[in-house]
Amino acid sequence: MSTLTHAVHDSTTMLRRNLKHAIRYPSVGLGSALTPILMLLLFVYAFGDSIGAGMGGGRGTYVNYLTPGIIIMGVAAGSMSTSIAVCSDMTEGIINRFRTMDITRSSFMTGHVIGSVIQTMVCMVPVVGVALAVGFRSGATPLEWLAAAGLLTVIAFAVTWLSVALGLISKTVESASNKPLLIQFLPFLGSAFVPADSMSPGLRWFAEYQPFTPMTETLRGLLSGSEIGDNGWISLAWCAGIALVGYVWSRSLFNGTTKR
């Protein structure tokens, strides 16, 4: 068996392990969907009329504007479970058993990342369903819906690698659950809930140049069937950079830990 084949086989085994954990403990994954659903309902029914009026429409206008931002926030929230799972494996002794087995070291992290991406994408289905139920309407073609799903997968892949690193540096599961909060709530400081142009100058500058704003605008353009401009390649560049930093950081941390 070649090295590549061995690595793929080990990663598949780790992926199967993580998916079984997700099925056995569905509450962890459902939490990733529950938070964006609650935020969606809160903002639509509590602030939808007033914010929608300010945008030149009503609640329906705001639902269409808000939904892409809520979905992005849900994808970011999915990274929290990865950080917890990685920290749990590192602190509860299972990693010691893996050290004695003839498995590829990278398969441990790869299994967590791919499993988390799958779980996150599945959890976004009820979020989209609730959005449609409260009035979201998309002008996207099937190809644009497919592109939107691809974008969300890339975003989930990037932030999950970063979350793996946060799980590896955490000493306890509690701290692992707190560290990804910045990732989860960073979309708040972007264009997810209100246009960046409506913010104060300092906050507007931050919103325009942080990673989740072009991601949100790209998804918004795809789901509405409108132009996305430069936001598409900017989003992909951010995702590539975040994934690379997360992968290199995670690999360094994991190799250092397993050598002890």
LINQUI-V499752 format. One record per helix or strand of 2 or more residues. SS is the DSSP state (a for helix, b for strand). FROM is the first residue (numbers start at 1). TO is the last residue. If there is no record, write none. Layout:
BEGIN
((SS & FROM & TO) (SS & FROM & TO))
END
This chain:
BEGIN
((a & 3 & 24) (a & 26 & 54) (a & 59 & 77) (a & 79 & 91) (a & 94 & 99) (a & 105 & 133) (a & 142 & 169) (a & 173 & 179) (a & 181 & 189) (a & 196 & 198) (a & 201 & 209) (a & 211 & 224) (a & 231 & 258))
END
